[in-house]
Structures are given as C-alpha cells and as structure tokens.
Amino acid sequence: MDKYRIPFNRPWLSGHEQAYITEALHGGHLSGDGPFTERCQRVLRRSFGHESTLLTTSCTDALEMTALLMKLQPGDEVIMPSFTFVSTANAFVLHGAQPIFVDIEPSTLNIDHRLIEERISDRTRAIVVVHYAGVGCDMAAIDSIARRHGLMVIEDNAHGLGGSLDGQPLGSFGHLATLSFHETKNFSCGEGGALIVNDESLLERAEIIREKGTDRSRFFRGQSDKYGWVDLGSSFLLSDLLAAPLLAQLEAKTTIQARRDRIWNRYMEGLLDWAVSSGVALPCVPPDRQQAFHMFYMIMPTSEARIALIARLARRGILAVFHYLPLHLSVMGRRLGGREGDCPITEGVCDRLVRLPYFTGLSSDDQCEVIDAVKAAD
C-alpha cells in the first residue's frame, strides 16, 4: 500500500480512454500515423491554427527533432535556462552543441530575456525558452532579440498547452515548439509528445526526420511513386495505441482545464495570507498571460523550511516534491563548463521551491487537507 494517502500526481481519465483503446485494437493499425494519430493532430491543429503539428513518442524526441532540423554542428551554441528538465539540454548536446545557460526571472521563473543578449556569440544558433508552469515567457522581447541576431526560437512548451500570451497560444511563437503528454501533464497518454512546426519551410523535412529519414509521408499522400532514405532521421512516431487515450484527453480539454483552474485558485486563496505572513512566495502570473494551470508551487524562505515542510506533509500522508536541480551545477553541466554562481536566481530558487499535489482529479476535501497541513505548525 502506498504510504501517501494524497499523492503528488494521479492520472485522470475522461471516460472514453478504454473505448478508444479497444477501437484501436480492433481497427488493425497500432503503429504510428494511424487514425487516432490523425484525429489527435486535427485537434491540436485547431488549437494552433495551422496544419503543422506532428505527434511524437515524447517531448524529448520532439526536442531532438528540433536539433536535427537546425542541422547543428559541433561547437554551435544554444541558449537556454538552467532551470529546466535535462531533456532541454540533452537534445542539443547529443548533436554536438554547447548549451549556454541563462538565469531566470525571480517572478515567473522563466528565462530572463534581459540576460540573453550578453550570452550571444558568433556561434549561437538558437534561443530555447521554457514556459515554466505554463506561464508564458516574454516572447515579444525574445523574438526581437532573435530577429536582430538571426537566431531560431524554440519553445519547450511541455508545461504550456492551453496557456497563452496576449491571446496567442503558447507554442505558436517560435520557429518550432514541443509538447509533452507524459503522465504528469494536463493531457496524458503515459508517454508522448508533439512537434509544432510554425515555420512552414521546415515542415517537409520534419516529416522526413520523423519517418526515419524517409519520404514515406509524401508517398502515402500520393506525391511520390516510391519512398526511400533521403535524410537523417529516427523513429519518432507515437503508436496509434497511445494516440487513442490521448484523443480522449484532448477532447476533454475544457473539463480538464476547468478542474485544474479551480484547484489552482483554491490553493492560491487558501494559502495567500499564510504565505505573506510566512515569507513564502506563491506563483506569479502577469496580467497579459493566461496560464495553463499545470502546477502549483511555493518558494520557501530557506532550504531548511522546504525540508521541514515536505517532511511535515509526508508525516500526514501527503506527497510534496521539489523540482529541477540547476543543470549548470549537475555533473554533466559542470563538464560542459558550468560553475557555481553562474545563475544565482536559479541556484537560490532550486533550494527552496516545493510543488504541492496537483492533478485533475484532486478532490476539494483532499486539497483542503493539504492546505491545512501546509499552514499547520508541528
């Protein structure tokens, strides 16, 4: 039996997942680019307003596709936050690039656009942004920097499906963007992702890379009488068996987001006065941004306070967790030149941030118990 009565995450089902999986099993097409894949892609295309959305096996694989599309060479540099998951860096390091880590804003925990330009060199190829917690980065400032220096912009939008900036969906600003459908995300099929190709000139090659370096997609559209190996690539297609439950989740987007909206706001309302009196920072959502309601975090005044809070919740059967460790201070990050003090905001936040249980099916009674436990003093 799990020792946590209230887990950090629990998958939520819309009610149609099993029926769609059964339909896929009986339909006879379980590999990639089947009917459920196409139906998922149609839903996502409506969200982003164009035809260029491709399901992948994971957000990590979608990021690796962006590196292949950039035709990176050893020694190329890619600017990104240190406060992100390791996949953001790995995708480019695997292809010989050097990650150039930039610190974050203390308010949104997104990459600080004011620090980007000083890190640009003649080897810089792209700026990778991460919309932390589904709250958009300052894309107007970042796009302006990228245009001045002739750089690509890539959005790691693993947290941000459903979020927007000035009414424009997160994931539609960069040349390329990626999505995650991991178990911990708002919409999930266990493992899965998507590549959003906003620069149409990259779409044909993205299809080739996704199809193991072949022009198979053109062949099945009747645009070629045969297909063969024409470029680099790998097997990035999501199984249609996984696309089936994903479709059920995407079709329930309104319900899912409404539930997560209520949970997020209940945390904010229940903890605000306590946080102010206790020196705890709660999430910041600027007025021009609609968040995706992906997570609820708190930044404790000290690392000791975070350790004590996680332990106190654990004693009550509640699982709370911390988040990213600074990539520039990891074993691999130091091997790539990272040093203590390079990203002071990131280093301070990582020692103090705690994430509370947050999932679509979290009941109001369980959430109130979490809130009471956070505010209680042992």
SELUMTI-805032 format. One line per 4 residues: their letters; for each residue x, z, y of C-alpha. Coordinates in steps of 0.001 Angstrom, whole numbers. Layout:
BEGIN
a> X,Z,Y  ... .
END
This chain:
BEGIN
mdky> 0,0,0  1260,-905,3485  2202,2265,5351  842,769,8579 .
ripf> -2914,1045,8986  -2694,-1133,12076  -152,-3925,11527  1680,-5816,14220 .
nrpw> 100,-9094,13099  -2615,-10151,10688  -3675,-13786,10115  -7216,-14585,11260 .
lsgh> -9482,-17120,9560  -12153,-19179,11303  -14208,-19530,8122  -13532,-23219,7431 .
eqay> -9964,-22999,6123  -10824,-22736,2431  -13360,-25591,2570  -10846,-27860,4291 .
itea> -8101,-26974,1793  -10489,-27784,-1063  -11396,-31077,609  -7698,-31934,962 .
lhgg> -7028,-31065,-2690  -9834,-33311,-3888  -9014,-36047,-1391  -5849,-37028,-3205 .
hlsg> -3493,-37076,-189  -1368,-33919,18  1805,-35279,1629  2354,-35902,5331 .
dgpf> 301,-38098,7664  -2916,-37744,5714  -6456,-37492,7077  -6175,-33837,8118 .
terc> -2895,-34516,9912  -4602,-37272,11901  -7575,-35051,12715  -5249,-32283,13969 .
qrvl> -3309,-34764,16057  -6535,-36063,17605  -7481,-32525,18667  -4038,-31963,20176 .
rrsf> -4054,-35358,21878  -7281,-34426,23648  -5618,-31227,24854  -2654,-33079,26341 .
ghes> -4419,-36249,27417  -2297,-38836,25609  -1583,-40285,22190  1886,-38893,21600 .
tllt> 1519,-35703,19555  3131,-35544,16092  2706,-32704,13570  5939,-31368,12078 .
tsct> 6943,-28846,9428  7843,-26245,12082  8605,-25788,15759  12258,-25547,14698 .
dale> 12078,-29041,13218  10333,-30333,16330  13210,-28949,18410  15720,-30630,16094 .
mtal> 13863,-33892,16651  14356,-33490,20405  18108,-33165,19812  18116,-36359,17742 .
lmkl> 16092,-38172,20396  18663,-37152,23010  21494,-38710,20944  23668,-35673,21619 .
qpgd> 27426,-35957,21298  29929,-33145,20618  30732,-31434,23906  27374,-32159,25523 .
evim> 25764,-29129,27152  22161,-27950,27091  20930,-25272,29488  18521,-22672,28070 .
psft> 17615,-18986,28351  19489,-16463,26238  16170,-14628,25848  14655,-16819,23133 .
fvst> 14485,-17265,19386  17581,-18612,17660  15892,-21951,16835  16011,-22929,20507 .
anaf> 19809,-22904,20397  20328,-23948,16774  18512,-27246,17257  21185,-28437,19664 .
vlhg> 24238,-26664,18250  23570,-28410,14923  24204,-31700,16724  27403,-30624,18432 .
aqpi> 26051,-29447,21764  27099,-26307,23625  24257,-24014,24740  24686,-22831,28320 .
fvdi> 22774,-19573,28571  20971,-18688,31789  19392,-15354,32699  15663,-14722,33078 .
epst> 13370,-13608,35875  12595,-9883,35658  8902,-10566,36328  7833,-13275,33830 .
lnid> 10909,-13114,31551  11155,-16904,31871  14374,-18745,32690  15347,-18082,36321 .
hrli> 15286,-21506,37961  17429,-20207,40840  20375,-19821,38438  20134,-23195,36708 .
eeri> 21862,-25472,39183  25096,-23474,39265  25420,-23926,35487  25087,-27726,35566 .
sdrt> 28236,-29735,34856  29025,-33392,34223  28432,-32668,30515  24905,-31280,30958 .
raiv> 22232,-33344,29220  19064,-31272,29368  17285,-28137,30538  15297,-26336,27830 .
vvhy> 12609,-23952,29057  10704,-21355,27033  7259,-20324,28301  7645,-16692,27308 .
agvg> 4441,-15015,26083  2579,-18203,27013  3135,-17748,30766  4488,-20937,32311 .
cdma> 7920,-21319,33860  8266,-22591,37442  8117,-26222,36351  7992,-27716,39847 .
aids> 11366,-26177,40680  12853,-27024,37276  11608,-30634,37334  13078,-31042,40810 .
iarr> 16484,-29827,39613  16331,-32106,36582  15485,-35177,38666  18330,-34513,41105 .
hglm> 20823,-34390,38240  19306,-36966,35920  18574,-34448,33138  15924,-34303,30448 .
vied> 13491,-31381,30412  12363,-29959,27078  9617,-27342,26785  9856,-24891,23913 .
nahg> 6139,-24163,24012  5977,-22073,20836  4032,-19375,22715  2092,-21521,25115 .
lggs> -626,-23666,23508  -3699,-23012,25637  -1732,-21952,28705  -1496,-23962,31916 .
ldgq> 229,-24137,35293  -1861,-25226,38291  -4396,-26537,35790  -1895,-28678,33857 .
plgs> -1337,-27748,30185  1964,-26150,29220  3755,-28686,27067  2878,-31626,29336 .
fghl> 5638,-31208,31953  8870,-32070,30140  10022,-35325,28593  9450,-33586,25246 .
atls> 7745,-30365,24174  7322,-28434,20956  4574,-26248,19472  4557,-23619,16737 .
fhet> 1868,-22894,14154  3739,-20043,12498  1741,-17140,11105  2316,-15070,14263 .
knfs> 998,-17720,16668  -2520,-18065,18110  -3254,-21030,15820  -1576,-20959,12443 .
cgeg> -1201,-22681,9100  1535,-20288,7947  4391,-22617,8869  4013,-25687,11049 .
gali> 4750,-27234,14408  4323,-30288,16599  6357,-32526,18871  4726,-33664,22105 .
vnde> 6260,-36871,23458  5427,-37076,27165  7961,-39851,27792  6329,-42825,26081 .
slle> 9663,-44656,25849  10707,-42084,23225  7616,-42332,21017  8612,-45166,18685 .
raei> 11977,-43580,17921  10306,-40163,17460  8085,-41681,14761  11153,-43189,13066 .
irek> 13111,-39921,13133  10095,-38041,11755  9794,-40572,8902  13322,-40046,7555 .
gtdr> 14802,-42696,9833  12470,-45458,8611  9945,-47638,10430  7266,-46649,7904 .
srff> 4702,-45814,10622  4916,-49341,12024  4480,-50742,8511  1300,-48753,7847 .
rgqs> -120,-49865,11211  432,-53474,10142  3140,-54050,12760  5766,-54948,10140 .
dkyg> 5614,-56615,6720  8076,-54089,5227  9871,-50933,6193  13429,-49696,5797 .
wvdl> 16130,-47387,7104  16687,-48139,10795  17959,-44896,12406  18866,-41264,11842 .
gssf> 16056,-39046,10672  14793,-36488,8216  11583,-35365,6525  9735,-33700,9386 .
llsd> 6132,-34402,8278  3764,-31493,7734  1956,-31567,4386  -1685,-32526,4740 .
llaa> -2474,-29454,2650  -1195,-27320,5561  -2833,-29528,8174  -6208,-28686,6582 .
plla> -6273,-24968,7532  -4605,-25817,10850  -7542,-28074,11724  -9932,-25170,11146 .
qlea> -7869,-23058,13543  -7650,-25736,16233  -11395,-26373,16049  -11944,-22642,16662 .
ktti> -9751,-22663,19785  -12496,-21430,22140  -13366,-18488,19879  -9734,-17587,19223 .
qarr> -8737,-17654,22884  -11809,-15690,23976  -10981,-12948,21455  -7345,-12833,22497 .
driw> -8316,-12778,26174  -10463,-9662,25567  -7703,-7936,23599  -5062,-8663,26255 .
nrym> -7269,-7421,29089  -8290,-4300,27154  -4597,-3420,26805  -3969,-4056,30491 .
egll> -6932,-1994,31640  -6267,831,29189  -2550,1151,29929  -2176,283,33622 .
dwav> -2487,3772,35144  -302,5299,32408  2315,2587,32877  2509,3104,36643 .
ssgv> 2937,6855,36261  5446,6466,33405  7708,3813,34945  6678,1208,32361 .
alpc> 6410,-2481,33314  3478,-4500,31957  3275,-8327,31690  3215,-10347,34904 .
vppd> 1013,-13447,35164  1439,-15248,38528  -1838,-16445,40091  -1043,-20155,39632 .
rqqa> -689,-19734,35846  -3246,-19400,33081  -1581,-17602,30217  -2078,-18448,26539 .
fhmf> -2784,-14808,25507  -16,-14921,22936  1294,-11344,23097  1192,-8030,24905 .
ymim> 4496,-6352,25681  5748,-3395,27695  9172,-2782,29193  10048,873,28811 .
ptse> 12230,2685,31373  15057,3243,28842  16055,2137,25359  15586,5747,24208 .
aria> 11986,5645,25442  11389,2480,23438  12830,4001,20253  10682,7098,20732 .
liar> 7515,5073,21329  7987,2855,18254  8667,5958,16151  5616,7770,17552 .
larr> 3348,4838,16768  4846,4498,13276  4009,8134,12515  394,7278,13293 .
gila> 447,4208,11035  803,1671,13856  3482,-1025,13790  5027,-1978,17130 .
vfhy> 8195,-4077,17342  10909,-5152,19736  11661,-8812,20399  14653,-11118,20901 .
lplh> 18218,-9886,20956  20309,-11733,23582  21615,-14927,21996  24779,-14892,24105 .
lsvm> 25730,-11488,22616  24990,-12399,18991  27821,-13100,16552  27244,-16836,16888 .
grrl> 26651,-16624,20635  29983,-14871,21177  31657,-17515,19016  30269,-20067,21486 .
ggre> 31687,-18167,24473  29017,-15592,25278  30154,-12370,26934  28560,-9092,27902 .
gdcp> 27343,-9246,31481  26621,-12992,31428  22839,-12403,31562  22271,-8848,32867 .
iteg> 18466,-9064,33154  18214,-10330,29590  20518,-7583,28340  18501,-4869,30072 .
vcdr> 15092,-6172,29028  16065,-6661,25382  16995,-2985,25112  13652,-1802,26487 .
lvrl> 10923,-4281,25503  8292,-3341,22904  5440,-5506,21596  2141,-3889,20648 .
pyft> -112,-5012,17773  -1825,-8201,18921  -3792,-10546,16703  -7102,-12354,16909 .
glss> -8900,-10003,14519  -7738,-6736,16122  -10850,-4571,16406  -11712,-2666,19562 .
ddqc> -11597,634,17635  -8096,-59,16307  -6934,-1224,19702  -8261,1882,21393 .
evid> -6360,3919,18820  -3180,2036,19737  -3770,2649,23439  -4394,6362,22883 .
avka> -1265,6635,20737  875,4926,23388  -318,7360,26046  -100,10460,23855 .
ad> 2888,12779,24172  4067,14349,20888 .
END
